[in-house]
């Protein structure tokens, strides 16, 4: 390994160390309560070290979002081999809920945690856009096969996303406990089944 390669590896390792610490701080203190200082304290480095990698906590938050969406897209990648777009749409709902179940921390950061719009809009959110476009593309293919006739893609996309997000958010924040006597995973499974049946009727 050359000196340049070693330095690049060390730089990537430090960047990942910062991101992992920031994820914990954001989840513990919320976006507004987190600061570059307490992120630096968590990894026992100076605040100045953080600024060598990120210009502010907004950029760190953005990087965590991008990582979360990248993980989600990787889980969704096999769906491209499902030939029937309606079956692909239903499978996407299942994968989405599985991602939320298996990545609660990232899901919280991506979709639940309150953050100011200046943070959300200060850069193009490429991975988030790609995830949303993937859903829109599937809905468009469904329409070409005669489903969802006369419905506007953006509005339908919002409705579908909102429905599965609602189930995922209730699960991640442990609000399913309100349904006494029912296991959370069973609620998610049955809820998705009924949602798929509803799509059949649209």
N, C-alpha and C positions, 0 to 999 in steps of 0.2 A: 504494500500500500504506500502510495506516495504521500509526501507531506501535505500536499493540497487535498488529496482524498481524505486524509485523516482529519484535517481541519474542517472539511465539509461535513464529515460524519459527526464530529463534535458539535458543530453548529446546529445540525438537525436534531441531535439528542437534546441540546439545551432548549431548542424551540419546543420540542415535545414535552420536556419537563415543565416549562412555563405553562403550556396549554393544560396539562393534567392538573397542575396546581390551581390554575384559574378556574377550571371546571368545578373543582371542589369549593373554591371561594364563592363563585357565582351561586352555586346551589345552596350554600350555607347562609350567605348574606344577601342574596338577590343582586341584580345588576347595579342598582343604585347604591347599595351598601358596600360593594366591592371597590377596591382601589388598586392602583399599581403598587402601592406600598405594601398592602397586606398580601398581595400575590407574591411580591419579592420576599417578604418575610417567610412565607410558606416554603420557599425553596432555599432560604438562607443565602440569598444573594442581594446585592444592592439594587435599588430601584433603577440606577443607571444602566445596569446590565439588561433589564427588561427593555429599555428604550433602544438598545442595539438591535432588538428583534421586532418590536412592535411600537408604533408611534403613540398608542394610547389604549385604554381598556376596550374602546369600541372596536378597534382592529382585532384584539384578542377574541372578543365575543363573536365577531364576524368569522374568524378562523375556526372557532368551535362549531358554529353553524354549518360552515362549509364541510367540515369533517363529518358532522352528523348526516348531512344530506348525501355525502359520498358513500357512507356506510349503507344508507337506505337504498341508494341506487344500485349498489353491489348486490343487495339482497333481491332487488327487483329484476336484475339483469336476466335471470333464467326465464322470466315471463315472456321475453321476446320470441321464444320458441313455441309458445302456445298459439296455434293457428287461428282459432276462433276468438275474435276480439271481445265478445261478450264473456266468454269463459276467462279470458285474460283479465278483463275488468274485475270479475269476481275474485280471481286469484290475487289481484293487486290489493284488494281490500284485506284479504287474509294476510298477505305479506306485511302490509302496513301495520296491522294490529300485532303481528309477531315481532316486528321491529320495536314497537312501543313497549311491548312486554319485556323484551330482552335488552333494551337500551333505555331504561327509564330516565337516567341522567341526561342523556343526549336529547331525548324526546322533550323533557322539561325545558331544556335550554332552547330548543328549536321552535316550540309551539306554545308553551305555557307561560314561561317566565316573562314578566313585564319588563320591557325595555323601551327607551324613548325612540321616536321615529327617526331622529337624526342618526341614531346608531344603526337602525335597520336600513336606512337609505343612503348611507355615506359611501357605499360602493355597490357595484352590481353583484347581486347574489346569484352567481352562475349556477351552482349546484341546485339551489332551490328552484330556480327557473327551469332547469332541466327536468327536475322531478315533476313539477306542475305540467310542463309540456308533454311529458310521457303520458300523464293521465288524459290530457286533452286529445292527444293523438289517438289513444284507444277509444275514447268516446266518439271521435270523428269516424273511426273505422266502423264502430257499431252503427252509426247513423247511415253509413253507406250500405249496410246490410238491412236497413229498414227499421232499426230500433231508435227510440227516442225521437220519433219524427216530429218536426216542427219546433223542437226545443233548441234554444241558443246554447252553444257549447260552454261559454264562460259561466252562465248561470247554472247549468247542469253540473259542471265541474265543481262549482262552489257548494252545491247541495250535497254531492257525493262525498267530497272531502270533509265537509262539516259533519256529516253523519258518522263517518268512521273516526274522525278526530274526537268527536264527543265521547264515543266509547273508549278510545285510547286515553283521553284525558281523565275520565272517571276512574279508569283502571290505575293509571300511573299515580294519581293523587289519593288512591285507596278510598274513593267515594262509593265503590260498589258495596261497601259494608252496610249501606242503607237497605240493601235487599237481603234481609236476614234469612239464613238457612240456605243461601245459594253461594256456591264457590265463585270467586271472581272469574276464573278461567272459563267456567261453564256459562256464566253470564255473557262473556265476550263471544264465545262460540255460538250460543243461541241467538244473541243479538245480531251477529253477522249473518247467520242463516236467514233470519227474518228480513234483514236489510236486502239480501240477495233476492228473496222472494218479492219484495217490494219493487226492486228494479225490473223484475220480470213483467210487472204490471204497468210500468210506465210506457 
